[in-house]
Amino acid sequence: MKLLFKRLPILFSLPLIINFSCKQLDVFENNTSIPNYKWQNNFNATGQLSIADTSSFYNVYIVLRHTDAYKYNNIWLNVKVHSKTDTIVNQKLDIGLATDATGWEGIAMNDIWEIRKKITAAPFKFSKKDSYQYSLTQLMRDNPLLNVLSAGIRIEKVSF
């Protein structure tokens, strides 16, 4: 009986732990492959997403995959996220990919690196339920820009 009372707190806390650890993360992510890993400046990485929940807050991220052979510490992008009547993002961004001191940022698998960079200053709400389009265009001097594998957008619902 003493053993049962010692284990009772564990038995009661187990459902709470399971409930909180199984929380669903609401995420939209779409990436466009760059043909032959040569990003022409007239090629747009594009996609579409539908927003149904306008009561929640969201963060927007750029997702890039590149190889070790990419020769710059950054990438300039023109980023647009919009619907027919609403614009979320429309700006030129300088996305840092590495520093001389620490090397590449992000997660590596062999010689491929993936980086996610938040591009919204603070969480925001979509103003209405709608279908949104995104477009990413590289603005670097090199044409084509070599060793970029894919580019895309990630939109995460923020849980407070």
Residue frames as qw, qx, qy, qz and C-alpha x, y, z in Angstrom:
[[0.000, 0.884, 0.467, 0.000, 0.00, 0.00, 0.00],
 [0.325, -0.760, 0.114, 0.551, 2.89, 2.36, 0.77],
 [0.406, -0.079, 0.611, 0.675, 4.27, 1.72, -2.71],
 [0.189, 0.668, 0.651, 0.309, 0.94, 2.72, -4.27],
 [0.148, -0.940, -0.224, 0.210, 0.94, 6.06, -2.42],
 [0.418, -0.537, 0.356, 0.641, 4.50, 6.74, -3.52],
 [0.295, 0.098, 0.697, 0.646, 3.57, 6.18, -7.16],
 [0.167, 0.747, 0.622, -0.163, 0.24, 8.03, -7.00],
 [0.030, 0.804, -0.070, -0.589, 1.74, 11.45, -7.93],
 [0.157, -0.292, 0.737, 0.589, 3.39, 9.87, -10.94],
 [0.213, 0.402, 0.874, 0.172, 0.12, 8.28, -12.06],
 [0.128, 0.842, 0.431, -0.299, -1.73, 11.60, -11.78],
 [0.048, -0.757, 0.265, 0.595, 0.96, 13.65, -13.51],
 [0.413, -0.039, 0.781, 0.466, 1.40, 11.24, -16.44],
 [0.336, 0.685, 0.628, 0.155, -1.84, 12.30, -18.23],
 [0.005, -0.948, -0.049, 0.315, -0.89, 15.96, -17.82],
 [0.326, -0.534, 0.571, 0.532, 2.56, 15.38, -19.30],
 [0.410, 0.239, 0.794, 0.379, 1.09, 13.46, -22.23],
 [0.224, 0.845, 0.482, -0.066, -1.55, 16.14, -22.85],
 [0.045, -0.922, 0.134, 0.359, 0.97, 19.00, -22.94],
 [0.366, -0.430, 0.669, 0.483, 3.62, 17.12, -24.91],
 [0.402, 0.320, 0.795, 0.322, 1.19, 16.16, -27.67],
 [0.206, 0.766, 0.203, -0.573, 0.18, 19.72, -28.55],
 [0.667, 0.493, 0.432, 0.353, -0.16, 20.14, -32.30],
 [0.238, -0.488, 0.180, 0.820, 2.04, 22.75, -33.95],
 [0.531, 0.743, 0.395, -0.104, 0.10, 24.61, -36.63],
 [0.278, -0.541, 0.462, 0.646, 2.55, 25.19, -39.47],
 [0.740, 0.648, 0.173, -0.052, 2.41, 25.81, -43.18],
 [0.308, -0.625, 0.524, 0.491, 5.64, 25.31, -45.09],
 [0.797, 0.545, 0.260, 0.031, 6.18, 25.17, -48.82],
 [0.343, -0.612, 0.470, 0.535, 9.52, 25.11, -50.62],
 [0.725, 0.667, -0.008, -0.169, 10.27, 25.43, -54.32],
 [0.807, -0.159, 0.342, 0.455, 13.20, 23.54, -55.78],
 [0.122, 0.818, -0.291, -0.481, 15.66, 25.66, -57.72],
 [0.904, 0.425, 0.031, -0.030, 16.26, 24.06, -61.17],
 [0.804, 0.364, -0.225, 0.413, 19.78, 22.58, -61.40],
 [0.591, -0.597, -0.204, 0.503, 20.73, 24.55, -58.23],
 [0.320, 0.068, 0.214, 0.920, 21.17, 27.64, -60.42],
 [0.057, 0.738, 0.565, -0.365, 18.76, 30.37, -59.31],
 [0.285, 0.413, 0.372, 0.781, 18.13, 32.68, -62.26],
 [0.013, -0.191, -0.336, 0.922, 17.08, 36.20, -61.25],
 [0.468, -0.010, -0.287, -0.836, 13.89, 35.86, -63.32],
 [0.533, -0.195, -0.818, -0.093, 12.85, 32.61, -61.56],
 [0.426, -0.455, 0.261, -0.737, 10.35, 33.10, -58.72],
 [0.197, -0.095, -0.945, 0.243, 9.95, 30.55, -55.95],
 [0.441, -0.207, -0.079, -0.870, 6.17, 30.69, -55.57],
 [0.197, -0.216, -0.948, 0.128, 3.37, 28.99, -53.69],
 [0.427, -0.441, -0.237, -0.753, -0.06, 29.39, -52.22],
 [0.190, -0.124, -0.855, 0.466, -1.61, 28.92, -48.79],
 [0.378, -0.602, -0.462, -0.530, -5.05, 29.24, -47.27],
 [0.064, 0.114, -0.605, 0.785, -5.68, 30.94, -43.95],
 [0.425, -0.507, -0.673, -0.331, -8.81, 29.90, -42.09],
 [0.536, -0.623, -0.450, 0.351, -8.00, 31.10, -38.55],
 [0.222, 0.692, 0.014, 0.687, -7.96, 34.89, -38.28],
 [0.556, -0.802, -0.037, -0.216, -8.07, 34.95, -34.48],
 [0.864, -0.327, 0.065, 0.376, -4.56, 33.52, -34.04],
 [0.017, -0.901, 0.347, 0.262, -1.18, 35.21, -34.34],
 [0.928, 0.286, 0.108, 0.212, 1.44, 34.04, -36.86],
 [0.289, -0.717, 0.432, 0.466, 5.14, 34.42, -37.62],
 [0.794, 0.606, -0.021, -0.053, 6.54, 34.26, -41.17],
 [0.572, -0.536, 0.514, 0.349, 9.91, 32.66, -41.94],
 [0.570, 0.643, -0.444, -0.251, 12.09, 32.34, -45.03],
 [0.856, -0.234, 0.456, 0.065, 13.37, 28.78, -45.53],
 [0.473, 0.744, -0.438, -0.176, 16.50, 28.30, -47.66],
 [0.905, -0.194, 0.332, 0.181, 18.55, 25.23, -48.49],
 [0.402, 0.837, -0.367, -0.048, 22.03, 25.63, -49.96],
 [0.936, 0.048, -0.205, 0.282, 25.25, 23.67, -50.26],
 [0.622, -0.587, 0.063, 0.514, 28.62, 24.30, -48.63],
 [0.532, 0.150, 0.381, 0.741, 29.77, 25.58, -52.03],
 [0.048, 0.920, 0.345, 0.178, 27.49, 28.65, -51.83],
 [0.618, 0.220, -0.142, 0.741, 30.03, 31.47, -51.94],
 [0.081, -0.584, 0.054, -0.806, 28.35, 34.28, -49.96],
 [0.121, -0.082, -0.760, 0.633, 27.51, 34.89, -46.29],
 [0.333, 0.402, 0.412, -0.747, 24.10, 36.30, -47.21],
 [0.205, 0.351, 0.763, 0.503, 21.39, 36.40, -49.85],
 [0.227, 0.229, 0.091, -0.942, 19.26, 39.33, -51.01],
 [0.102, 0.376, 0.904, 0.178, 15.63, 38.42, -51.70],
 [0.354, -0.119, -0.112, -0.921, 12.51, 40.20, -52.85],
 [0.038, -0.217, -0.947, 0.235, 9.73, 38.71, -50.70],
 [0.429, -0.127, -0.143, -0.883, 5.99, 39.10, -51.30],
 [0.037, -0.292, -0.941, 0.169, 3.11, 37.49, -49.38],
 [0.291, 0.144, 0.028, -0.945, -0.30, 38.77, -50.44],
 [0.382, 0.453, 0.801, -0.083, -3.91, 38.00, -51.30],
 [0.264, 0.604, 0.505, 0.557, -6.06, 39.81, -53.83],
 [0.170, -0.874, -0.213, -0.403, -6.85, 42.50, -51.25],
 [0.602, -0.786, 0.140, -0.004, -4.26, 42.19, -48.46],
 [0.612, 0.566, -0.449, 0.322, -0.45, 42.46, -48.42],
 [0.809, -0.568, -0.081, 0.129, 1.42, 40.85, -45.52],
 [0.553, -0.520, 0.336, 0.558, 5.03, 41.25, -46.72],
 [0.640, 0.711, 0.162, 0.241, 6.44, 43.15, -49.70],
 [0.235, -0.920, 0.293, 0.113, 10.08, 43.97, -49.14],
 [0.673, 0.527, -0.469, 0.222, 13.69, 43.43, -50.10],
 [0.750, -0.635, 0.167, -0.079, 15.56, 41.49, -47.43],
 [0.350, 0.616, -0.681, 0.186, 19.20, 40.79, -46.71],
 [0.924, -0.335, -0.029, -0.184, 19.16, 37.33, -45.14],
 [0.077, -0.702, 0.700, -0.107, 22.34, 36.42, -43.25],
 [0.943, 0.073, -0.288, -0.153, 23.42, 32.81, -43.82],
 [0.855, -0.092, -0.249, 0.445, 26.84, 32.74, -42.13],
 [0.179, -0.965, 0.192, 0.008, 29.44, 34.72, -40.26],
 [0.513, 0.616, -0.556, 0.217, 33.18, 34.59, -40.60],
 [0.227, -0.508, 0.680, -0.477, 33.50, 33.76, -36.90],
 [0.618, -0.073, 0.673, -0.399, 30.97, 30.91, -36.61],
 [0.100, -0.035, 0.892, 0.439, 30.40, 29.69, -40.18],
 [0.320, -0.286, -0.639, -0.638, 27.05, 28.62, -41.61],
 [0.428, -0.070, 0.485, -0.759, 23.86, 29.13, -39.63],
 [0.790, 0.087, -0.207, -0.570, 21.09, 26.57, -39.58],
 [0.825, -0.191, 0.516, -0.128, 21.02, 22.80, -39.66],
 [0.259, 0.585, -0.682, -0.354, 23.42, 20.70, -41.73],
 [0.915, 0.034, 0.395, -0.081, 23.15, 17.30, -43.34],
 [0.775, 0.146, 0.303, 0.535, 26.48, 16.50, -44.98],
 [0.317, -0.059, 0.168, 0.932, 27.15, 19.50, -47.25],
 [0.141, -0.587, -0.530, -0.596, 23.53, 20.76, -47.35],
 [0.115, -0.140, -0.503, 0.845, 22.42, 23.55, -45.03],
 [0.169, -0.674, -0.610, -0.380, 18.87, 24.60, -44.14],
 [0.162, -0.084, -0.367, 0.912, 18.16, 27.90, -42.50],
 [0.128, -0.750, -0.619, -0.195, 14.91, 29.45, -41.26],
 [0.230, -0.011, -0.194, 0.954, 14.86, 33.17, -40.67],
 [0.034, 0.727, 0.627, -0.277, 11.91, 35.01, -39.16],
 [0.274, 0.269, 0.297, 0.874, 11.01, 37.99, -41.35],
 [0.287, -0.772, -0.365, -0.435, 8.13, 39.48, -39.37],
 [0.084, 0.512, -0.461, 0.720, 9.11, 41.81, -36.55],
 [0.354, -0.092, 0.675, -0.640, 6.33, 40.58, -34.28],
 [0.183, 0.305, 0.932, 0.063, 3.51, 38.03, -34.46],
 [0.296, 0.148, -0.128, -0.935, 0.57, 39.30, -36.49],
 [0.533, 0.348, 0.710, -0.302, -3.00, 38.33, -37.41],
 [0.131, 0.201, 0.692, 0.680, -4.24, 37.76, -40.92],
 [0.271, 0.102, 0.149, -0.945, -7.06, 40.24, -41.49],
 [0.769, 0.174, 0.087, -0.609, -9.39, 37.78, -43.22],
 [0.738, -0.002, 0.671, 0.068, -9.82, 34.18, -44.30],
 [0.532, 0.759, -0.178, -0.330, -8.35, 34.02, -47.77],
 [0.915, 0.163, 0.150, 0.338, -5.94, 32.38, -50.16],
 [0.151, -0.907, 0.273, 0.281, -2.50, 33.99, -50.05],
 [0.847, 0.457, -0.070, 0.261, 0.32, 33.75, -52.58],
 [0.467, -0.763, 0.268, 0.358, 4.01, 34.13, -51.93],
 [0.730, 0.638, -0.052, 0.240, 6.89, 34.91, -54.25],
 [0.568, -0.678, 0.269, 0.381, 10.65, 34.89, -53.59],
 [0.681, 0.697, -0.037, 0.221, 13.13, 36.29, -56.11],
 [0.721, -0.351, 0.017, 0.597, 16.90, 36.41, -55.67],
 [0.188, 0.981, 0.045, 0.021, 18.45, 39.87, -56.06],
 [0.652, -0.508, 0.327, 0.458, 22.14, 38.95, -55.97],
 [0.176, 0.738, -0.401, -0.514, 24.61, 40.16, -58.62],
 [0.172, -0.215, 0.920, 0.279, 25.32, 36.62, -59.82],
 [0.743, 0.345, 0.179, -0.544, 22.95, 35.35, -62.49],
 [0.732, -0.474, -0.408, -0.271, 22.48, 32.49, -62.06],
 [0.352, -0.649, 0.528, -0.420, 23.11, 32.27, -58.33],
 [0.640, 0.205, -0.739, -0.043, 24.77, 28.89, -57.83],
 [0.360, 0.042, -0.849, 0.385, 24.32, 26.24, -55.11],
 [0.437, -0.027, 0.395, -0.808, 20.88, 27.24, -53.80],
 [0.015, 0.096, 0.988, 0.123, 18.72, 24.10, -53.66],
 [0.163, -0.635, -0.713, -0.250, 15.34, 25.48, -52.61],
 [0.007, -0.093, 0.249, -0.964, 13.56, 28.52, -51.23],
 [0.329, -0.516, -0.735, -0.293, 10.24, 28.83, -49.49],
 [0.305, -0.490, 0.161, -0.800, 7.99, 30.25, -46.81],
 [0.399, -0.258, -0.843, 0.253, 7.05, 28.90, -43.39],
 [0.344, -0.494, 0.002, -0.798, 4.10, 30.31, -41.47],
 [0.384, -0.133, -0.841, 0.357, 3.75, 29.25, -37.85],
 [0.457, -0.728, -0.312, -0.406, 0.81, 29.84, -35.56],
 [0.147, 0.422, -0.578, 0.682, 2.09, 31.38, -32.33],
 [0.644, -0.531, -0.546, -0.079, 0.98, 29.79, -29.09],
 [0.059, -0.666, 0.337, -0.663, 1.21, 32.02, -26.06]]
